[in-house]
Amino acid sequence: MSNIIEYSGEPNDAAIALFLEDENGDKLTDILVDALDDAFRILSDEIASHPLN
């Protein structure tokens, strides 16, 4: 079993360009903040599952 966690929700360059073209920076910011929240949750879960001795 692999410990690698794949995240398929990464926005590609074309999607980012569309957000910027439509001047929809707030929605792009929301997506990026959600991605960061997910990353921090994954890291927190990983740290909790491997206590330091």
Secondary structure, 3 states (H helix, E strand, C coil): CCCCCCCCCCCCHHHHHHHHHCCCHHHHHHHHHHHHHHHHHHHHHHHHHCCCC
